[in-house]
Amino acid sequence: MKISEVLAVPARAGFFADDQAAILGGAKRDGAAYLGNPVTPGFRSVRQAGEAVSVLLLLDDGQVAHGDCAAVQYSGVGGRDAVLDAKRAVEVIIDQVAPLLAGSELTDFRSMAAAIDDLVVDGHRLHTAIRYGVTQALLDAVARARGVTMAEVVRDEYQTGAEILPVPMFVQSGDDRYDNVDKMILKRADVLPHGLINNVDAKLGSDGQLLVTYLTWVRNRVLALRDSEDYAPDLHLDVYSTIGVAFNNDVERVADYLVSLGKVAVPFRLRVEHAIDGGSRDGQIAVSSALRAAIRARGSDVQIVVDEWCNTLEDIRLFVSAGAADVIHVKTPDLGGVNNTIEALLLVARGGLLAYCGGTCNETDRSAQVSANIAMACAASQVLAKPGMGVDEGMMIVGNEMTRVAALVAARSARMARAL
């Protein structure tokens, strides 16, 4: 089977692109918007509508495979590519990618994805979002050519040995951090609440007390609303380096604070994402390693999650080698081609750490579906319910995709067993 034509069209992402530097610098909320001017290059405002691009591969048998180019909410910081310009991305795909793919035979996903991910134009690799969307479409195309799910293509080409089953879902609260937690509990989210703790004064507290109060409420709310004692979600807080800011990046003070948070969370396990910003990849590896060691020295089981400065496959190799976290957030759009996401998830698991197939609220339904297939095929520790900052859409899209894929694979396996 061949690719007969490549189309690209601007699309809507599931949330917004936010200038994280401006927000951390004090930009004030004004309803759903932010006041003030952006400071990160590429942004037109502190908050702007998320952009995406749908890549459509028309196959010579009449089928259409597709993937979506999308970038993270906080683009342009932490070593990431600039905020996505959908119009420009379409031009690049049509001018540079389409001529390479049109007429190509669909052989194996792995080599075709690598060719796109490694493509250099004018001395630079393609924007991570473009590589992300095009390789999604290629994975879908190869699956269609073989008459199987995307998860089976990944399992077989990468020999993961995984049983294709749903994996735990991590659900984000966004700023609606109370009502959304209730929804998460009622829907039995596996990991919650995220919390969006991205401001010291308003959400953490100068001494961390606001977060202590919030975590206490979350813990008590789970106990009050859960339908049975066997529902025991992990509690995962994303703090956007605010703890480090509040405690002057003092690892020992931050460790003491995180240990105290862990005690508040009991009987549930606590994970904390991006407690301190190291300012660079090497700095993040050093500070995360030191923080993890300090927490263990105190006898606590609080888990450290790394995100910022851990963007590429090479970054992840270094973080895993250093043991610089308990959980590695494989932030799917940041890695470019989804072939890198697959490699990263497998690398993290082989390193004895927990592999979180994440991403961003600012993705699309399609990129979420593809991520769900990859997470299942790689037996990820958890997968992000996306897109959207909240509960309903992300849990539905990712959860339903995992359920459908698992059912298809099980049915195919049963038919093969009966035929033997």
Secondary structure by P-SEA (a helix, b strand, c coil): ccccbbbbbbbbccbbbbaaaaaaaccccccccccccccccccccccccbbbbbbbbbcccccccbbbbbbccccccccccccccaaaaaaaaaccccccccccccccaaaaaaaaaacccccccccaaaaaaaaaaaaaaaaaaacccaaaaaaaaacccccccccbbbbbbccaaaaaaaaaaaaccccccccccccccccccccaaaaaaaaaaaaaaaaaccccccbbbbbbbbccaaaaaaacccaaaaaaaaaaaaaaaccbbbbbccccccccaaaaaaaaaaaaaaaaaacccbbbbbccccccaaaaaaaaaacccccccccccccccaaaaaaaaaaaaaacbbbbbcccccccaaaaaaaaaaaaaacccbbbccccccccaaaaaaaaaaaaaaaaaaaaaaaaaaac
